[in-house]
Amino acid sequence: NLILIKMLAAYKNTTVTHLQKQIVEIKNMELQYWLSTFRTLTTESSLLTGFMFAGMRAAEGGEFAILNLFYLAVTSCSMGFGTLCISTASFSMMFGTQRALMGEEAYKSMDIAVETMKQKSYHCFYFFLIQ
C-alpha cells in the first residue's frame, strides 16, 4: 500500500514537472514571437526613416516656400515617429529578454516580460502607422 502511494506521488510529480516545462516552452515561443515582431518593425522603420531623410535633403530650394515648409514639417514629424518606433522596438528587444531571463521568479518574470512587450508593441505599431 505504501509503495503504491509513493508511485502515485512520483507519477504526480513527473506530470506536474512536464506540465510546467510545457508552459515555459509556450511562454518562450510567445517571447520569440514578440522579438521577431519588434525586429521586423525596427528594420522596416529604419528603412522608411532613411528614405525620409533623403527626401528632406531633396526638398532644398523649392519654388513654393509654403508648400516646401509644409513638406519639411510633415517629413520631420514622420521621421520623429520613425525614430520613436525604432527606439521603442529596440529597447523592448533588449530589456524584454533581460526581464524574462533575470527575474526573481521564473514564471512571473516571463509573464511580466511578455505582457510588457505586448503593450509596447501597440505603441510601436501606432508609431509605425503614423510614420
N, CA, C and O atoms as a Tinker XYZ file with bonds, in Angstrom:
   524  protein
     1  N      0.822000   -1.193000    0.000000    73     2
     2  CA     0.000000    0.000000    0.000000    64     1     3
     3  C      0.871000    1.264000    0.000000    63     2     4     5
     4  O      0.580000    2.225000   -0.712000    81     3
     5  N      1.926000    1.252000    0.795000    73     3     6
     6  CA     2.836000    2.394000    0.867000    64     5     7
     7  C      3.586000    2.581000   -0.455000    63     6     8     9
     8  O      3.841000    3.706000   -0.884000    81     7
     9  N      3.932000    1.469000   -1.084000    73     7    10
    10  CA     4.630000    1.543000   -2.369000    64     9    11
    11  C      3.729000    2.169000   -3.428000    63    10    12    13
    12  O      4.197000    2.949000   -4.257000    81    11
    13  N      2.456000    1.837000   -3.407000    73    11    14
    14  CA     1.502000    2.399000   -4.359000    64    13    15
    15  C      1.362000    3.908000   -4.174000    63    14    16    17
    16  O      1.277000    4.650000   -5.153000    81    15
    17  N      1.339000    4.362000   -2.922000    73    15    18
    18  CA     1.240000    5.797000   -2.638000    64    17    19
    19  C      2.490000    6.521000   -3.136000    63    18    20    21
    20  O      2.391000    7.605000   -3.711000    81    19
    21  N      3.664000    5.929000   -2.919000    73    19    22
    22  CA     4.907000    6.544000   -3.386000    64    21    23
    23  C      4.956000    6.594000   -4.910000    63    22    24    25
    24  O      5.438000    7.571000   -5.484000    81    23
    25  N      4.460000    5.544000   -5.567000    73    23    26
    26  CA     4.440000    5.525000   -7.030000    64    25    27
    27  C      3.492000    6.585000   -7.575000    63    26    28    29
    28  O      3.803000    7.252000   -8.561000    81    27
    29  N      2.333000    6.740000   -6.931000    73    27    30
    30  CA     1.382000    7.770000   -7.357000    64    29    31
    31  C      1.958000    9.170000   -7.159000    63    30    32    33
    32  O      1.767000   10.044000   -8.004000    81    31
    33  N      2.659000    9.385000   -6.053000    73    31    34
    34  CA     3.275000   10.688000   -5.795000    64    33    35
    35  C      4.366000   10.978000   -6.827000    63    34    36    37
    36  O      4.491000   12.103000   -7.309000    81    35
    37  N      5.147000    9.963000   -7.157000    73    35    38
    38  CA     6.194000   10.151000   -8.164000    64    37    39
    39  C      5.576000   10.439000   -9.534000    63    38    40    41
    40  O      6.063000   11.297000  -10.271000    81    39
    41  N      4.509000    9.725000   -9.868000    73    39    42
    42  CA     3.827000    9.958000  -11.146000    64    41    43
    43  C      3.230000   11.363000  -11.191000    63    42    44    45
    44  O      3.278000   12.035000  -12.222000    81    43
    45  N      2.666000   11.799000  -10.061000    73    43    46
    46  CA     2.097000   13.157000   -9.987000    64    45    47
    47  C      3.191000   14.204000  -10.166000    63    46    48    49
    48  O      3.011000   15.172000  -10.905000    81    47
    49  N      4.316000   14.016000   -9.497000    73    47    50
    50  CA     5.427000   14.965000   -9.621000    64    49    51
    51  C      5.967000   15.017000  -11.045000    63    50    52    53
    52  O      6.303000   16.092000  -11.543000    81    51
    53  N      6.053000   13.874000  -11.697000    73    51    54
    54  CA     6.506000   13.830000  -13.083000    64    53    55
    55  C      5.540000   14.569000  -13.996000    63    54    56    57
    56  O      5.959000   15.307000  -14.887000    81    55
    57  N      4.251000   14.370000  -13.773000    73    55    58
    58  CA     3.237000   15.037000  -14.589000    64    57    59
    59  C      3.270000   16.546000  -14.386000    63    58    60    61
    60  O      3.195000   17.300000  -15.356000    81    59
    61  N      3.381000   16.994000  -13.145000    73    59    62
    62  CA     3.430000   18.427000  -12.847000    64    61    63
    63  C      4.685000   19.054000  -13.457000    63    62    64    65
    64  O      4.623000   20.147000  -14.019000    81    63
    65  N      5.812000   18.372000  -13.348000    73    63    66
    66  CA     7.052000   18.881000  -13.927000    64    65    67
    67  C      6.951000   18.981000  -15.442000    63    66    68    69
    68  O      7.403000   19.963000  -16.031000    81    67
    69  N      6.367000   17.981000  -16.071000    73    67    70
    70  CA     6.191000   18.002000  -17.525000    64    69    71
    71  C      5.277000   19.151000  -17.945000    63    70    72    73
    72  O      5.539000   19.821000  -18.944000    81    71
    73  N      4.215000   19.376000  -17.190000    73    71    74
    74  CA     3.290000   20.471000  -17.494000    64    73    75
    75  C      3.980000   21.827000  -17.354000    63    74    76    77
    76  O      3.809000   22.702000  -18.202000    81    75
    77  N      4.755000   22.000000  -16.292000    73    75    78
    78  CA     5.469000   23.259000  -16.105000    64    77    79
    79  C      6.500000   23.484000  -17.208000    63    78    80    81
    80  O      6.715000   24.616000  -17.641000    81    79
    81  N      7.125000   22.420000  -17.655000    73    79    82
    82  CA     8.088000   22.524000  -18.744000    64    81    83
    83  C      7.393000   22.954000  -20.034000    63    82    84    85
    84  O      7.933000   23.773000  -20.778000    81    83
    85  N      6.220000   22.423000  -20.305000    73    83    86
    86  CA     5.464000   22.820000  -21.492000    64    85    87
    87  C      5.014000   24.276000  -21.402000    63    86    88    89
    88  O      5.019000   24.987000  -22.407000    81    87
    89  N      4.628000   24.722000  -20.214000    73    87    90
    90  CA     4.209000   26.114000  -20.031000    64    89    91
    91  C      5.374000   27.059000  -20.325000    63    90    92    93
    92  O      5.190000   28.080000  -20.988000    81    91
    93  N      6.558000   26.729000  -19.841000    73    91    94
    94  CA     7.734000   27.565000  -20.094000    64    93    95
    95  C      8.065000   27.580000  -21.589000    63    94    96    97
    96  O      8.443000   28.623000  -22.122000    81    95
    97  N      7.929000   26.452000  -22.263000    73    95    98
    98  CA     8.186000   26.407000  -23.705000    64    97    99
    99  C      7.198000   27.278000  -24.470000    63    98   100   101
   100  O      7.582000   27.959000  -25.420000    81    99
   101  N      5.930000   27.264000  -24.066000    73    99   102
   102  CA     4.918000   28.099000  -24.719000    64   101   103
   103  C      5.220000   29.575000  -24.498000    63   102   104   105
   104  O      5.116000   30.376000  -25.427000    81   103
   105  N      5.593000   29.936000  -23.279000    73   103   106
   106  CA     5.928000   31.331000  -22.989000    64   105   107
   107  C      7.173000   31.765000  -23.760000    63   106   108   109
   108  O      7.266000   32.909000  -24.204000    81   107
   109  N      8.115000   30.861000  -23.916000    73   107   110
   110  CA     9.308000   31.174000  -24.698000    64   109   111
   111  C      8.949000   31.392000  -26.166000    63   110   112   113
   112  O      9.503000   32.281000  -26.812000    81   111
   113  N      8.035000   30.596000  -26.692000    73   111   114
   114  CA     7.592000   30.794000  -28.076000    64   113   115
   115  C      6.904000   32.144000  -28.234000    63   114   116   117
   116  O      7.087000   32.823000  -29.244000    81   115
   117  N      6.111000   32.535000  -27.237000    73   115   118
   118  CA     5.452000   33.841000  -27.283000    64   117   119
   119  C      6.478000   34.971000  -27.224000    63   118   120   121
   120  O      6.350000   35.971000  -27.931000    81   119
   121  N      7.482000   34.809000  -26.388000    73   119   122
   122  CA     8.555000   35.803000  -26.301000    64   121   123
   123  C      9.298000   35.914000  -27.630000    63   122   124   125
   124  O      9.607000   37.019000  -28.076000    81   123
   125  N      9.581000   34.792000  -28.257000    73   123   126
   126  CA    10.257000   34.806000  -29.555000    64   125   127
   127  C      9.393000   35.460000  -30.628000    63   126   128   129
   128  O      9.917000   36.119000  -31.526000    81   127
   129  N      8.069000   35.285000  -30.543000    73   127   130
   130  CA     7.169000   35.942000  -31.488000    64   129   131
   131  C      7.277000   37.459000  -31.369000    63   130   132   133
   132  O      7.396000   38.155000  -32.377000    81   131
   133  N      7.236000   37.974000  -30.134000    73   131   134
   134  CA     7.313000   39.422000  -29.949000    64   133   135
   135  C      8.683000   39.946000  -30.353000    63   134   136   137
   136  O      8.784000   41.050000  -30.889000    81   135
   137  N      9.732000   39.180000  -30.107000    73   135   138
   138  CA    11.065000   39.615000  -30.533000    64   137   139
   139  C     11.157000   39.716000  -32.053000    63   138   140   141
   140  O     11.734000   40.666000  -32.581000    81   139
   141  N     10.592000   38.741000  -32.749000    73   139   142
   142  CA    10.634000   38.811000  -34.217000    64   141   143
   143  C      9.766000   39.952000  -34.738000    63   142   144   145
   144  O     10.097000   40.571000  -35.749000    81   143
   145  N      8.654000   40.234000  -34.053000    73   143   146
   146  CA     7.807000   41.360000  -34.449000    64   145   147
   147  C      8.561000   42.675000  -34.292000    63   146   148   149
   148  O      8.542000   43.514000  -35.192000    81   147
   149  N      9.220000   42.858000  -33.155000    73   147   150
   150  CA     9.989000   44.083000  -32.930000    64   149   151
   151  C     11.167000   44.185000  -33.899000    63   150   152   153
   152  O     11.499000   45.277000  -34.360000    81   151
   153  N     11.791000   43.063000  -34.204000    73   151   154
   154  CA    12.910000   43.066000  -35.149000    64   153   155
   155  C     12.441000   43.529000  -36.527000    63   154   156   157
   156  O     13.118000   44.314000  -37.190000    81   155
   157  N     11.282000   43.038000  -36.949000    73   155   158
   158  CA    10.732000   43.433000  -38.245000    64   157   159
   159  C     10.366000   44.910000  -38.257000    63   158   160   161
   160  O     10.662000   45.619000  -39.218000    81   159
   161  N      9.721000   45.376000  -37.186000    73   159   162
   162  CA     9.344000   46.789000  -37.112000    64   161   163
   163  C     10.576000   47.695000  -37.117000    63   162   164   165
   164  O     10.568000   48.748000  -37.755000    81   163
   165  N     11.615000   47.296000  -36.422000    73   163   166
   166  CA    12.840000   48.097000  -36.392000    64   165   167
   167  C     13.465000   48.188000  -37.781000    63   166   168   169
   168  O     13.887000   49.262000  -38.207000    81   167
   169  N     13.521000   47.073000  -38.476000    73   167   170
   170  CA    14.126000   47.058000  -39.809000    64   169   171
   171  C     13.337000   47.915000  -40.789000    63   170   172   173
   172  O     13.913000   48.735000  -41.504000    81   171
   173  N     12.026000   47.726000  -40.824000    73   171   174
   174  CA    11.207000   48.474000  -41.779000    64   173   175
   175  C     11.165000   49.961000  -41.448000    63   174   176   177
   176  O     11.198000   50.800000  -42.348000    81   175
   177  N     11.093000   50.286000  -40.171000    73   175   178
   178  CA    11.061000   51.687000  -39.778000    64   177   179
   179  C     12.396000   52.373000  -40.073000    63   178   180   181
   180  O     12.417000   53.544000  -40.450000    81   179
   181  N     13.490000   51.667000  -39.909000    73   179   182
   182  CA    14.801000   52.234000  -40.250000    64   181   183
   183  C     14.894000   52.539000  -41.735000    63   182   184   185
   184  O     15.416000   53.579000  -42.136000    81   183
   185  N     14.390000   51.633000  -42.536000    73   183   186
   186  CA    14.408000   51.850000  -43.981000    64   185   187
   187  C     13.569000   53.066000  -44.362000    63   186   188   189
   188  O     14.013000   53.906000  -45.144000    81   187
   189  N     12.357000   53.163000  -43.812000    73   187   190
   190  CA    11.487000   54.297000  -44.131000    64   189   191
   191  C     12.059000   55.617000  -43.622000    63   190   192   193
   192  O     11.952000   56.642000  -44.296000    81   191
   193  N     12.663000   55.596000  -42.439000    73   191   194
   194  CA    13.262000   56.812000  -41.897000    64   193   195
   195  C     14.437000   57.265000  -42.764000    63   194   196   197
   196  O     14.642000   58.464000  -42.951000    81   195
   197  N     15.192000   56.331000  -43.284000    73   195   198
   198  CA    16.271000   56.686000  -44.206000    64   197   199
   199  C     15.750000   57.322000  -45.480000    63   198   200   201
   200  O     16.339000   58.278000  -45.985000    81   199
   201  N     14.647000   56.797000  -46.006000    73   199   202
   202  CA    14.042000   57.407000  -47.190000    64   201   203
   203  C     13.552000   58.821000  -46.888000    63   202   204   205
   204  O     13.666000   59.715000  -47.727000    81   203
   205  N     13.008000   59.021000  -45.688000    73   203   206
   206  CA    12.524000   60.353000  -45.323000    64   205   207
   207  C     13.673000   61.344000  -45.212000    63   206   208   209
   208  O     13.547000   62.502000  -45.610000    81   207
   209  N     14.788000   60.885000  -44.672000    73   207   210
   210  CA    15.948000   61.766000  -44.577000    64   209   211
   211  C     16.427000   62.159000  -45.971000    63   210   212   213
   212  O     16.775000   63.315000  -46.211000    81   211
   213  N     16.441000   61.201000  -46.881000    73   211   214
   214  CA    16.835000   61.507000  -48.261000    64   213   215
   215  C     15.831000   62.458000  -48.905000    63   214   216   217
   216  O     16.216000   63.321000  -49.693000    81   215
   217  N     14.548000   62.309000  -48.579000    73   215   218
   218  CA    13.530000   63.211000  -49.109000    64   217   219
   219  C     13.675000   64.619000  -48.577000    63   218   220   221
   220  O     13.381000   65.582000  -49.285000    81   219
   221  N     14.122000   64.756000  -47.339000    73   219   222
   222  CA    14.334000   66.096000  -46.782000    64   221   223
   223  C     15.497000   66.795000  -47.475000    63   222   224   225
   224  O     15.460000   68.005000  -47.699000    81   223
   225  N     16.504000   66.044000  -47.805000    73   223   226
   226  CA    17.656000   66.651000  -48.488000    64   225   227
   227  C     17.293000   67.067000  -49.902000    63   226   228   229
   228  O     17.840000   68.036000  -50.429000    81   227
   229  N     16.367000   66.335000  -50.521000    73   227   230
   230  CA    15.970000   66.654000  -51.896000    64   229   231
   231  C     15.036000   67.852000  -51.958000    63   230   232   233
   232  O     14.837000   68.414000  -53.035000    81   231
   233  N     14.456000   68.260000  -50.830000    73   231   234
   234  CA    13.471000   69.341000  -50.821000    64   233   235
   235  C     14.093000   70.726000  -50.710000    63   234   236   237
   236  O     13.365000   71.715000  -50.630000    81   235
   237  N     15.385000   70.822000  -50.703000    73   235   238
   238  CA    16.041000   72.125000  -50.554000    64   237   239
   239  C     15.809000   72.996000  -51.786000    63   238   240   241
   240  O     15.897000   72.524000  -52.920000    81   239
   241  N     15.514000   74.263000  -51.549000    73   239   242
   242  CA    15.443000   75.244000  -52.617000    64   241   243
   243  C     14.279000   75.102000  -53.575000    63   242   244   245
   244  O     14.452000   75.283000  -54.781000    81   243
   245  N     13.102000   74.784000  -53.075000    73   243   246
   246  CA    11.933000   74.687000  -53.941000    64   245   247
   247  C     11.377000   76.060000  -54.283000    63   246   248   249
   248  O     11.718000   77.050000  -53.636000    81   247
   249  N     10.525000   76.125000  -55.295000    73   247   250
   250  CA     9.948000   77.400000  -55.728000    64   249   251
   251  C      8.850000   77.877000  -54.786000    63   250   252   253
   252  O      8.743000   79.076000  -54.527000    81   251
   253  N      8.043000   76.976000  -54.277000    73   251   254
   254  CA     6.914000   77.343000  -53.423000    64   253   255
   255  C      7.324000   77.183000  -51.964000    63   254   256   257
   256  O      7.450000   76.065000  -51.464000    81   255
   257  N      7.528000   78.298000  -51.293000    73   255   258
   258  CA     8.052000   78.271000  -49.926000    64   257   259
   259  C      7.061000   77.638000  -48.951000    63   258   260   261
   260  O      7.466000   76.857000  -48.090000    81   259
   261  N      5.774000   77.959000  -49.069000    73   259   262
   262  CA     4.777000   77.413000  -48.140000    64   261   263
   263  C      4.651000   75.904000  -48.319000    63   262   264   265
   264  O      4.613000   75.159000  -47.339000    81   263
   265  N      4.588000   75.459000  -49.555000    73   263   266
   266  CA     4.492000   74.028000  -49.835000    64   265   267
   267  C      5.753000   73.302000  -49.380000    63   266   268   269
   268  O      5.681000   72.191000  -48.854000    81   267
   269  N      6.900000   73.928000  -49.581000    73   267   270
   270  CA     8.168000   73.353000  -49.150000    64   269   271
   271  C      8.220000   73.254000  -47.628000    63   270   272   273
   272  O      8.690000   72.253000  -47.087000    81   271
   273  N      7.742000   74.283000  -46.938000    73   271   274
   274  CA     7.707000   74.270000  -45.481000    64   273   275
   275  C      6.771000   73.179000  -44.966000    63   274   276   277
   276  O      7.102000   72.469000  -44.016000    81   275
   277  N      5.608000   73.047000  -45.591000    73   275   278
   278  CA     4.660000   72.000000  -45.205000    64   277   279
   279  C      5.267000   70.610000  -45.424000    63   278   280   281
   280  O      5.135000   69.727000  -44.576000    81   279
   281  N      5.926000   70.426000  -46.557000    73   279   282
   282  CA     6.569000   69.142000  -46.862000    64   281   283
   283  C      7.641000   68.809000  -45.827000    63   282   284   285
   284  O      7.721000   67.676000  -45.352000    81   283
   285  N      8.458000   69.791000  -45.483000    73   283   286
   286  CA     9.511000   69.562000  -44.493000    64   285   287
   287  C      8.937000   69.277000  -43.110000    63   286   288   289
   288  O      9.479000   68.454000  -42.373000    81   287
   289  N      7.835000   69.956000  -42.747000    73   287   290
   290  CA     7.213000   69.716000  -41.443000    64   289   291
   291  C      6.641000   68.305000  -41.355000    63   290   292   293
   292  O      6.833000   67.613000  -40.356000    81   291
   293  N      5.945000   67.886000  -42.396000    73   291   294
   294  CA     5.363000   66.538000  -42.398000    64   293   295
   295  C      6.457000   65.473000  -42.407000    63   294   296   297
   296  O      6.354000   64.467000  -41.705000    81   295
   297  N      7.495000   65.694000  -43.195000    73   295   298
   298  CA     8.597000   64.734000  -43.257000    64   297   299
   299  C      9.341000   64.670000  -41.924000    63   298   300   301
   300  O      9.753000   63.590000  -41.501000    81   299
   301  N      9.514000   65.805000  -41.265000    73   299   302
   302  CA    10.189000   65.823000  -39.960000    64   301   303
   303  C      9.373000   65.085000  -38.909000    63   302   304   305
   304  O      9.919000   64.314000  -38.121000    81   303
   305  N      8.066000   65.321000  -38.897000    73   303   306
   306  CA     7.201000   64.597000  -37.954000    64   305   307
   307  C      7.243000   63.099000  -38.221000    63   306   308   309
   308  O      7.288000   62.292000  -37.293000    81   307
   309  N      7.227000   62.744000  -39.480000    73   307   310
   310  CA     7.281000   61.337000  -39.850000    64   309   311
   311  C      8.604000   60.702000  -39.419000    63   310   312   313
   312  O      8.634000   59.564000  -38.951000    81   311
   313  N      9.689000   61.446000  -39.583000    73   311   314
   314  CA    10.988000   60.944000  -39.117000    64   313   315
   315  C     11.004000   60.780000  -37.601000    63   314   316   317
   316  O     11.584000   59.827000  -37.081000    81   315
   317  N     10.364000   61.711000  -36.895000    73   315   318
   318  CA    10.292000   61.608000  -35.441000    64   317   319
   319  C      9.539000   60.367000  -34.993000    63   318   320   321
   320  O      9.976000   59.670000  -34.078000    81   319
   321  N      8.405000   60.087000  -35.637000    73   319   322
   322  CA     7.655000   58.884000  -35.279000    64   321   323
   323  C      8.421000   57.623000  -35.677000    63   322   324   325
   324  O      8.332000   56.600000  -34.998000    81   323
   325  N      9.170000   57.694000  -36.771000    73   323   326
   326  CA    10.013000   56.562000  -37.143000    64   325   327
   327  C     11.094000   56.303000  -36.109000    63   326   328   329
   328  O     11.385000   55.156000  -35.772000    81   327
   329  N     11.686000   57.381000  -35.608000    73   327   330
   330  CA    12.702000   57.243000  -34.565000    64   329   331
   331  C     12.094000   56.697000  -33.280000    63   330   332   333
   332  O     12.714000   55.881000  -32.598000    81   331
   333  N     10.885000   57.141000  -32.944000    73   331   334
   334  CA    10.193000   56.587000  -31.775000    64   333   335
   335  C      9.928000   55.096000  -31.947000    63   334   336   337
   336  O     10.096000   54.320000  -31.006000    81   335
   337  N      9.520000   54.701000  -33.130000    73   335   338
   338  CA     9.266000   53.285000  -33.408000    64   337   339
   339  C     10.548000   52.466000  -33.270000    63   338   340   341
   340  O     10.550000   51.395000  -32.662000    81   339
   341  N     11.626000   52.976000  -33.835000    73   339   342
   342  CA    12.908000   52.266000  -33.775000    64   341   343
   343  C     13.387000   52.138000  -32.333000    63   342   344   345
   344  O     13.802000   51.060000  -31.908000    81   343
   345  N     13.331000   53.235000  -31.582000    73   343   346
   346  CA    13.829000   53.190000  -30.206000    64   345   347
   347  C     12.939000   52.334000  -29.314000    63   346   348   349
   348  O     13.447000   51.586000  -28.478000    81   347
   349  N     11.620000   52.429000  -29.475000    73   347   350
   350  CA    10.720000   51.606000  -28.664000    64   349   351
   351  C     10.944000   50.127000  -28.940000    63   350   352   353
   352  O     11.022000   49.323000  -28.010000    81   351
   353  N     11.046000   49.767000  -30.209000    73   351   354
   354  CA    11.253000   48.361000  -30.564000    64   353   355
   355  C     12.620000   47.862000  -30.095000    63   354   356   357
   356  O     12.736000   46.740000  -29.604000    81   355
   357  N     13.641000   48.682000  -30.244000    73   355   358
   358  CA    14.987000   48.260000  -29.832000    64   357   359
   359  C     15.075000   48.073000  -28.325000    63   358   360   361
   360  O     15.623000   47.079000  -27.848000    81   359
   361  N     14.537000   49.029000  -27.576000    73   359   362
   362  CA    14.563000   48.896000  -26.119000    64   361   363
   363  C     13.715000   47.722000  -25.651000    63   362   364   365
   364  O     14.071000   47.046000  -24.686000    81   363
   365  N     12.608000   47.475000  -26.318000    73   363   366
   366  CA    11.769000   46.333000  -25.945000    64   365   367
   367  C     12.494000   45.019000  -26.197000    63   366   368   369
   368  O     12.376000   44.082000  -25.407000    81   367
   369  N     13.237000   44.944000  -27.286000    73   367   370
   370  CA    14.001000   43.719000  -27.556000    64   369   371
   371  C     15.094000   43.510000  -26.516000    63   370   372   373
   372  O     15.314000   42.389000  -26.057000    81   371
   373  N     15.779000   44.593000  -26.143000    73   371   374
   374  CA    16.877000   44.456000  -25.185000    64   373   375
   375  C     16.366000   44.161000  -23.781000    63   374   376   377
   376  O     16.784000   43.190000  -23.150000    81   375
   377  N     15.460000   45.005000  -23.298000    73   375   378
   378  CA    15.041000   44.888000  -21.907000    64   377   379
   379  C     13.976000   43.823000  -21.696000    63   378   380   381
   380  O     13.814000   43.330000  -20.579000    81   379
   381  N     13.248000   43.458000  -22.743000    73   379   382
   382  CA    12.240000   42.404000  -22.610000    64   381   383
   383  C     12.868000   41.054000  -22.343000    63   382   384   385
   384  O     12.426000   40.315000  -21.463000    81   383
   385  N     13.904000   40.733000  -23.106000    73   383   386
   386  CA    14.579000   39.453000  -22.874000    64   385   387
   387  C     15.337000   39.466000  -21.554000    63   386   388   389
   388  O     15.412000   38.449000  -20.864000    81   387
   389  N     15.896000   40.614000  -21.207000    73   387   390
   390  CA    16.606000   40.714000  -19.934000    64   389   391
   391  C     15.645000   40.499000  -18.770000    63   390   392   393
   392  O     15.981000   39.823000  -17.797000    81   391
   393  N     14.458000   41.073000  -18.872000    73   391   394
   394  CA    13.451000   40.909000  -17.819000    64   393   395
   395  C     12.999000   39.458000  -17.727000    63   394   396   397
   396  O     12.785000   38.936000  -16.633000    81   395
   397  N     12.854000   38.813000  -18.869000    73   395   398
   398  CA    12.404000   37.423000  -18.869000    64   397   399
   399  C     13.458000   36.492000  -18.276000    63   398   400   401
   400  O     13.118000   35.517000  -17.606000    81   399
   401  N     14.730000   36.785000  -18.519000    73   399   402
   402  CA    15.792000   35.889000  -18.065000    64   401   403
   403  C     16.257000   36.161000  -16.643000    63   402   404   405
   404  O     16.680000   35.238000  -15.947000    81   403
   405  N     16.185000   37.414000  -16.197000    73   403   406
   406  CA    16.778000   37.768000  -14.910000    64   405   407
   407  C     15.763000   38.090000  -13.833000    63   406   408   409
   408  O     16.100000   38.736000  -12.841000    81   407
   409  N     14.549000   37.659000  -14.004000    73   407   410
   410  CA    13.536000   37.942000  -12.998000    64   409   411
   411  C     13.744000   37.108000  -11.748000    63   410   412   413
   412  O     14.453000   36.103000  -11.763000    81   411
   413  N     13.114000   37.542000  -10.671000    73   411   414
   414  CA    13.253000   36.828000   -9.406000    64   413   415
   415  C     12.545000   35.478000   -9.449000    63   414   416   417
   416  O     13.097000   34.469000   -9.010000    81   415
   417  N     11.336000   35.459000   -9.974000    73   415   418
   418  CA    10.588000   34.218000  -10.095000    64   417   419
   419  C     10.378000   33.948000  -11.578000    63   418   420   421
   420  O      9.916000   34.816000  -12.318000    81   419
   421  N     10.717000   32.752000  -12.000000    73   419   422
   422  CA    10.757000   32.444000  -13.434000    64   421   423
   423  C      9.416000   32.664000  -14.120000    63   422   424   425
   424  O      9.365000   33.302000  -15.171000    81   423
   425  N      8.340000   32.157000  -13.555000    73   423   426
   426  CA     7.042000   32.261000  -14.226000    64   425   427
   427  C      6.544000   33.696000  -14.263000    63   426   428   429
   428  O      6.077000   34.173000  -15.297000    81   427
   429  N      6.644000   34.377000  -13.138000    73   427   430
   430  CA     6.134000   35.746000  -13.080000    64   429   431
   431  C      6.954000   36.682000  -13.958000    63   430   432   433
   432  O      6.391000   37.540000  -14.638000    81   431
   433  N      8.263000   36.530000  -13.954000    73   431   434
   434  CA     9.091000   37.426000  -14.761000    64   433   435
   435  C      8.860000   37.198000  -16.251000    63   434   436   437
   436  O      8.877000   38.148000  -17.033000    81   435
   437  N      8.646000   35.957000  -16.646000    73   435   438
   438  CA     8.349000   35.675000  -18.055000    64   437   439
   439  C      6.988000   36.254000  -18.431000    63   438   440   441
   440  O      6.833000   36.821000  -19.512000    81   439
   441  N      6.006000   36.115000  -17.547000    73   439   442
   442  CA     4.679000   36.691000  -17.805000    64   441   443
   443  C      4.744000   38.209000  -17.912000    63   442   444   445
   444  O      4.154000   38.803000  -18.814000    81   443
   445  N      5.463000   38.829000  -16.987000    73   443   446
   446  CA     5.579000   40.288000  -16.990000    64   445   447
   447  C      6.297000   40.758000  -18.252000    63   446   448   449
   448  O      5.890000   41.742000  -18.870000    81   447
   449  N      7.357000   40.062000  -18.633000    73   447   450
   450  CA     8.109000   40.455000  -19.833000    64   449   451
   451  C      7.252000   40.345000  -21.085000    63   450   452   453
   452  O      7.261000   41.247000  -21.922000    81   451
   453  N      6.514000   39.253000  -21.222000    73   451   454
   454  CA     5.680000   39.062000  -22.412000    64   453   455
   455  C      4.550000   40.080000  -22.435000    63   454   456   457
   456  O      4.244000   40.639000  -23.487000    81   455
   457  N      3.932000   40.326000  -21.294000    73   455   458
   458  CA     2.826000   41.293000  -21.243000    64   457   459
   459  C      3.319000   42.713000  -21.528000    63   458   460   461
   460  O      2.648000   43.477000  -22.222000    81   459
   461  N      4.484000   43.063000  -20.996000    73   459   462
   462  CA     5.049000   44.386000  -21.259000    64   461   463
   463  C      5.405000   44.544000  -22.733000    63   462   464   465
   464  O      5.167000   45.598000  -23.323000    81   463
   465  N      5.970000   43.505000  -23.323000    73   463   466
   466  CA     6.302000   43.575000  -24.744000    64   465   467
   467  C      5.038000   43.686000  -25.593000    63   466   468   469
   468  O      5.029000   44.364000  -26.621000    81   467
   469  N      3.991000   43.027000  -25.165000    73   467   470
   470  CA     2.715000   43.126000  -25.885000    64   469   471
   471  C      2.181000   44.553000  -25.827000    63   470   472   473
   472  O      1.727000   45.087000  -26.839000    81   471
   473  N      2.232000   45.173000  -24.646000    73   471   474
   474  CA     1.756000   46.552000  -24.508000    64   473   475
   475  C      2.620000   47.514000  -25.325000    63   474   476   477
   476  O      2.096000   48.409000  -25.987000    81   475
   477  N      3.923000   47.332000  -25.280000    73   475   478
   478  CA     4.817000   48.213000  -26.035000    64   477   479
   479  C      4.663000   48.017000  -27.539000    63   478   480   481
   480  O      4.928000   48.933000  -28.319000    81   479
   481  N      4.238000   46.835000  -27.942000    73   479   482
   482  CA     4.057000   46.609000  -29.381000    64   481   483
   483  C      2.929000   47.469000  -29.926000    63   482   484   485
   484  O      2.983000   47.901000  -31.077000    81   483
   485  N      1.902000   47.725000  -29.110000    73   483   486
   486  CA     0.819000   48.599000  -29.561000    64   485   487
   487  C      1.346000   50.012000  -29.822000    63   486   488   489
   488  O      1.014000   50.626000  -30.836000    81   487
   489  N      2.166000   50.521000  -28.903000    73   487   490
   490  CA     2.770000   51.841000  -29.110000    64   489   491
   491  C      3.621000   51.837000  -30.383000    63   490   492   493
   492  O      3.557000   52.759000  -31.196000    81   491
   493  N      4.401000   50.796000  -30.531000    73   491   494
   494  CA     5.294000   50.709000  -31.681000    64   493   495
   495  C      4.506000   50.622000  -32.987000    63   494   496   497
   496  O      4.893000   51.235000  -33.981000    81   495
   497  N      3.406000   49.868000  -32.996000    73   495   498
   498  CA     2.566000   49.779000  -34.197000    64   497   499
   499  C      1.976000   51.140000  -34.544000    63   498   500   501
   500  O      1.944000   51.527000  -35.712000    81   499
   501  N      1.510000   51.866000  -33.528000    73   499   502
   502  CA     0.940000   53.195000  -33.780000    64   501   503
   503  C      1.995000   54.143000  -34.342000    63   502   504   505
   504  O      1.731000   54.880000  -35.292000    81   503
   505  N      3.193000   54.122000  -33.751000    73   503   506
   506  CA     4.268000   54.968000  -34.265000    64   505   507
   507  C      4.600000   54.606000  -35.710000    63   506   508   509
   508  O      4.841000   55.481000  -36.541000    81   507
   509  N      4.609000   53.303000  -35.999000    73   507   510
   510  CA     4.925000   52.862000  -37.359000    64   509   511
   511  C      3.844000   53.301000  -38.343000    63   510   512   513
   512  O      4.156000   53.735000  -39.452000    81   511
   513  N      2.583000   53.190000  -37.947000    73   511   514
   514  CA     1.493000   53.587000  -38.847000    64   513   515
   515  C      1.476000   55.093000  -39.088000    63   514   516   517
   516  O      1.202000   55.541000  -40.202000    81   515
   517  N      1.767000   55.872000  -38.056000    73   515   518
   518  CA     1.798000   57.327000  -38.213000    64   517   519
   519  C      2.985000   57.737000  -39.075000    63   518   520   521
   520  O      2.933000   58.730000  -39.800000    81   519
   521  N      4.035000   56.969000  -38.983000    73   519   522
   522  CA     5.239000   57.263000  -39.750000    64   521   523
   523  C      4.897000   57.308000  -41.212000    63   522   524
   524  O      5.773000   57.543000  -42.044000    81   523
